[in-house]
């Protein structure tokens, strides 16, 4: 995820409403049984899916909203932009 997130940097993740995720968000998603942080590169609200990619242009594929658990809210204590209304409360 360089330059967005470097190896060993501390990130903060919060529960997310997957229907509110946008291109450019960094989400915590399950892919092939493992949970990863991924960059959202496309959203298909009609089918309830997001396309996840790495930060080097490689598309990893599509995953359903049910497999998106969280959104990166901060990297090394620095807040990520555009979080309004995305973090699930309670």
N, CA and C atoms as a LAMMPS dump frame, in Angstrom:
ITEM: TIMESTEP
0
ITEM: NUMBER OF ATOMS
270
ITEM: BOX BOUNDS ff ff ff
-5.0000000000000000e+02 5.0000000000000000e+02
-5.0000000000000000e+02 5.0000000000000000e+02
-5.0000000000000000e+02 5.0000000000000000e+02
ITEM: ATOMS id mol type element x y z
1 1 1 N 0.816 -1.201 0
2 1 2 C 0 0 0
3 1 3 C 0.863 1.27 0
4 2 1 N 2.161 1.121 -0.195
5 2 2 C 3.049 2.279 -0.287
6 2 3 C 2.59 3.139 -1.465
7 3 1 N 2.49 4.441 -1.376
8 3 2 C 2.867 5.315 -0.271
9 3 3 C 1.745 5.582 0.733
10 4 1 N 0.563 4.996 0.557
11 4 2 C -0.525 5.249 1.501
12 4 3 C -0.221 4.678 2.877
13 5 1 N 0.275 3.449 2.904
14 5 2 C 0.657 2.789 4.151
15 5 3 C 1.959 2.048 3.897
16 6 1 N 2.932 2.298 4.746
17 6 2 C 4.211 1.606 4.628
18 6 3 C 4.23 0.395 5.57
19 7 1 N 5.097 -0.537 5.284
20 7 2 C 5.24 -1.72 6.118
21 7 3 C 5.511 -1.315 7.565
22 8 1 N 4.834 -1.951 8.476
23 8 2 C 4.97 -1.767 9.922
24 8 3 C 4.346 -0.48 10.466
25 9 1 N 3.705 0.315 9.642
26 9 2 C 3.015 1.488 10.172
27 9 3 C 1.752 1.042 10.895
28 10 1 N 1.455 1.739 11.986
29 10 2 C 0.257 1.422 12.744
30 10 3 C -0.952 2.055 12.071
31 11 1 N -1.992 1.254 11.887
32 11 2 C -3.238 1.767 11.321
33 11 3 C -4.36 1.555 12.325
34 12 1 N -5.346 2.431 12.26
35 12 2 C -6.558 2.282 13.064
36 12 3 C -7.695 1.966 12.114
37 13 1 N -8.49 0.969 12.485
38 13 2 C -9.597 0.516 11.654
39 13 3 C -10.865 0.561 12.489
40 14 1 N -11.972 0.96 11.862
41 14 2 C -13.265 1.016 12.539
42 14 3 C -14.292 0.248 11.713
43 15 1 N -15.348 -0.25 12.368
44 15 2 C -16.412 -0.907 11.612
45 15 3 C -16.978 0.053 10.567
46 16 1 N -17.367 -0.495 9.411
47 16 2 C -17.808 0.348 8.303
48 16 3 C -19.167 -0.107 7.794
49 17 1 N -19.927 0.831 7.267
50 17 2 C -21.129 0.513 6.504
51 17 3 C -20.66 0.313 5.07
52 18 1 N -20.558 -0.922 4.583
53 18 2 C -19.981 -1.175 3.26
54 18 3 C -20.705 -0.466 2.121
55 19 1 N -21.976 -0.179 2.296
56 19 2 C -22.74 0.5 1.248
57 19 3 C -22.276 1.939 1.051
58 20 1 N -21.497 2.462 1.985
59 20 2 C -21.033 3.851 1.889
60 20 3 C -19.572 3.966 1.461
61 21 1 N -18.929 2.834 1.206
62 21 2 C -17.53 2.826 0.784
63 21 3 C -17.404 3.448 -0.604
64 22 1 N -16.319 4.205 -0.819
65 22 2 C -16.078 4.883 -2.097
66 22 3 C -14.702 4.507 -2.646
67 23 1 N -14.525 4.748 -3.925
68 23 2 C -13.221 4.555 -4.558
69 23 3 C -12.192 5.403 -3.807
70 24 1 N -11.055 4.813 -3.496
71 24 2 C -9.996 5.505 -2.765
72 24 3 C -9.962 5.177 -1.288
73 25 1 N -11.047 4.583 -0.763
74 25 2 C -11.05 4.171 0.639
75 25 3 C -10.149 2.951 0.812
76 26 1 N -9.606 2.8 2.005
77 26 2 C -8.84 1.608 2.351
78 26 3 C -9.705 0.806 3.31
79 27 1 N -10.017 -0.432 2.925
80 27 2 C -10.923 -1.244 3.722
81 27 3 C -10.253 -2.53 4.197
82 28 1 N -10.794 -3.066 5.273
83 28 2 C -10.392 -4.364 5.782
84 28 3 C -11.391 -5.372 5.233
85 29 1 N -10.911 -6.293 4.399
86 29 2 C -11.811 -7.23 3.721
87 29 3 C -11.242 -8.64 3.737
88 30 1 N -12.147 -9.613 3.764
89 30 2 C -11.735 -11.019 3.702
90 30 3 C -11.633 -11.443 2.248
91 31 1 N -10.486 -12.014 1.902
92 31 2 C -10.236 -12.511 0.549
93 31 3 C -9.623 -13.899 0.687
94 32 1 N -10.268 -14.892 0.119
95 32 2 C -9.77 -16.272 0.142
96 32 3 C -9.416 -16.73 1.56
97 33 1 N -10.256 -16.356 2.531
98 33 2 C -10.072 -16.808 3.901
99 33 3 C -9.122 -15.993 4.755
100 34 1 N -8.466 -15.003 4.177
101 34 2 C -7.537 -14.153 4.922
102 34 3 C -8.037 -12.714 4.879
103 35 1 N -7.802 -11.974 5.959
104 35 2 C -8.255 -10.584 6.041
105 35 3 C -7.083 -9.659 5.723
106 36 1 N -7.309 -8.737 4.795
107 36 2 C -6.282 -7.803 4.326
108 36 3 C -6.825 -6.381 4.302
109 37 1 N -5.903 -5.412 4.342
110 37 2 C -6.248 -4.034 3.998
111 37 3 C -6.088 -3.898 2.492
112 38 1 N -7.1 -3.354 1.839
113 38 2 C -7.055 -3.169 0.388
114 38 3 C -7.607 -1.805 0.017
115 39 1 N -7.164 -1.313 -1.116
116 39 2 C -7.648 -0.065 -1.688
117 39 3 C -8.882 -0.364 -2.533
118 40 1 N -9.949 0.405 -2.35
119 40 2 C -11.154 0.236 -3.163
120 40 3 C -10.931 0.949 -4.491
121 41 1 N -11.045 0.201 -5.595
122 41 2 C -10.8 0.781 -6.919
123 41 3 C -12.071 0.944 -7.739
124 42 1 N -13.161 0.319 -7.312
125 42 2 C -14.444 0.47 -7.995
126 42 3 C -15.539 -0.01 -7.051
127 43 1 N -16.75 0.51 -7.251
128 43 2 C -17.896 0.131 -6.425
129 43 3 C -19.068 -0.188 -7.346
130 44 1 N -19.768 -1.278 -7.063
131 44 2 C -20.967 -1.666 -7.809
132 44 3 C -22.119 -1.806 -6.814
133 45 1 N -22.798 -0.683 -6.505
134 45 2 C -23.839 -0.719 -5.479
135 45 3 C -25.023 -1.621 -5.842
136 46 1 N -25.323 -1.757 -7.124
137 46 2 C -26.466 -2.596 -7.522
138 46 3 C -26.266 -4.054 -7.122
139 47 1 N -25.042 -4.537 -7.221
140 47 2 C -24.78 -5.932 -6.852
141 47 3 C -24.159 -6.066 -5.461
142 48 1 N -23.951 -4.932 -4.767
143 48 2 C -23.396 -4.97 -3.417
144 48 3 C -21.975 -5.48 -3.364
145 49 1 N -21.14 -4.973 -4.291
146 49 2 C -19.744 -5.425 -4.355
147 49 3 C -18.793 -4.242 -4.455
148 50 1 N -17.561 -4.472 -4.018
149 50 2 C -16.477 -3.507 -4.213
150 50 3 C -15.32 -4.225 -4.882
151 51 1 N -14.614 -3.5 -5.74
152 51 2 C -13.408 -4.041 -6.365
153 51 3 C -12.231 -3.596 -5.517
154 52 1 N -11.372 -4.54 -5.17
155 52 2 C -10.227 -4.22 -4.336
156 52 3 C -8.944 -4.4 -5.126
157 53 1 N -8.006 -3.504 -4.839
158 53 2 C -6.732 -3.477 -5.558
159 53 3 C -5.609 -3.193 -4.579
160 54 1 N -4.392 -3.374 -5.057
161 54 2 C -3.269 -2.896 -4.266
162 54 3 C -2.945 -1.487 -4.762
163 55 1 N -1.979 -0.855 -4.155
164 55 2 C -1.668 0.528 -4.512
165 55 3 C -0.71 0.624 -5.692
166 56 1 N -0.403 -0.501 -6.315
167 56 2 C 0.507 -0.5 -7.465
168 56 3 C -0.232 -0.766 -8.765
169 57 1 N -1.558 -0.687 -8.713
170 57 2 C -2.346 -0.832 -9.927
171 57 3 C -2.867 -2.225 -10.205
172 58 1 N -2.511 -3.204 -9.383
173 58 2 C -3.003 -4.564 -9.604
174 58 3 C -4.386 -4.717 -8.992
175 59 1 N -5.344 -5.142 -9.805
176 59 2 C -6.698 -5.399 -9.329
177 59 3 C -6.739 -6.814 -8.768
178 60 1 N -7.196 -6.927 -7.524
179 60 2 C -7.286 -8.235 -6.887
180 60 3 C -8.621 -8.92 -7.157
181 61 1 N -9.64 -8.144 -7.504
182 61 2 C -10.944 -8.729 -7.814
183 61 3 C -12.07 -8.054 -7.057
184 62 1 N -13.238 -8.658 -7.179
185 62 2 C -14.444 -8.131 -6.541
186 62 3 C -14.743 -8.927 -5.283
187 63 1 N -15.306 -8.247 -4.29
188 63 2 C -15.767 -8.921 -3.082
189 63 3 C -17.089 -8.296 -2.66
190 64 1 N -17.884 -9.051 -1.944
191 64 2 C -19.208 -8.576 -1.543
192 64 3 C -19.117 -7.686 -0.311
193 65 1 N -20.168 -6.905 -0.114
194 65 2 C -20.245 -6.057 1.08
195 65 3 C -20.085 -6.893 2.353
196 66 1 N -20.595 -8.127 2.345
197 66 2 C -20.533 -8.98 3.535
198 66 3 C -19.099 -9.302 3.949
199 67 1 N -18.156 -9.165 3.033
200 67 2 C -16.75 -9.47 3.336
201 67 3 C -15.929 -8.221 3.658
202 68 1 N -16.576 -7.069 3.699
203 68 2 C -15.901 -5.81 4.051
204 68 3 C -16.258 -5.495 5.502
205 69 1 N -15.26 -5.56 6.375
206 69 2 C -15.495 -5.446 7.81
207 69 3 C -15.167 -4.085 8.403
208 70 1 N -14.199 -3.398 7.82
209 70 2 C -13.759 -2.151 8.429
210 70 3 C -13.172 -1.196 7.417
211 71 1 N -12.94 0.017 7.889
212 71 2 C -12.328 1.052 7.063
213 71 3 C -11.154 1.642 7.84
214 72 1 N -10.078 1.921 7.143
215 72 2 C -8.908 2.537 7.761
216 72 3 C -9.253 3.99 8.085
217 73 1 N -9.187 4.33 9.372
218 73 2 C -9.532 5.689 9.788
219 73 3 C -8.302 6.541 10.083
220 74 1 N -7.141 5.888 10.295
221 74 2 C -5.917 6.647 10.571
222 74 3 C -4.692 5.784 10.284
223 75 1 N -3.624 6.453 9.872
224 75 2 C -2.325 5.809 9.673
225 75 3 C -1.325 6.57 10.529
226 76 1 N -0.7 5.862 11.479
227 76 2 C 0.24 6.494 12.411
228 76 3 C -0.392 7.705 13.101
229 77 1 N -1.679 7.604 13.425
230 77 2 C -2.385 8.675 14.119
231 77 3 C -2.891 9.793 13.234
232 78 1 N -2.554 9.767 11.949
233 78 2 C -3.024 10.794 11.015
234 78 3 C -4.34 10.337 10.385
235 79 1 N -5.42 11.107 10.594
236 79 2 C -6.728 10.685 10.089
237 79 3 C -6.77 10.587 8.565
238 80 1 N -7.497 9.582 8.084
239 80 2 C -7.743 9.436 6.645
240 80 3 C -8.889 10.369 6.258
241 81 1 N -8.89 10.85 5.013
242 81 2 C -9.959 11.76 4.577
243 81 3 C -11.256 11.016 4.254
244 82 1 N -12.316 11.753 4.133
245 82 2 C -13.627 11.306 3.633
246 82 3 C -14.245 10.158 4.43
247 83 1 N -14.284 10.301 5.742
248 83 2 C -14.858 9.245 6.577
249 83 3 C -16.282 9.533 7.028
250 84 1 N -16.77 10.745 6.802
251 84 2 C -18.086 11.14 7.298
252 84 3 C -19.175 10.162 6.874
253 85 1 N -19.897 9.635 7.866
254 85 2 C -21.021 8.752 7.616
255 85 3 C -20.668 7.323 7.26
256 86 1 N -19.388 6.994 7.175
257 86 2 C -18.986 5.638 6.777
258 86 3 C -18.771 4.708 7.966
259 87 1 N -18.326 5.273 9.083
260 87 2 C -18.034 4.457 10.261
261 87 3 C -19.347 4.056 10.92
262 88 1 N -19.487 2.764 11.147
263 88 2 C -20.691 2.221 11.782
264 88 3 C -20.57 2.427 13.282
265 89 1 N -21.58 3.036 13.876
266 89 2 C -21.589 3.32 15.309
267 89 3 C -22.555 2.357 15.995
268 90 1 N -22.071 1.741 17.08
269 90 2 C -22.916 0.854 17.889
270 90 3 C -23.31 -0.325 17.166
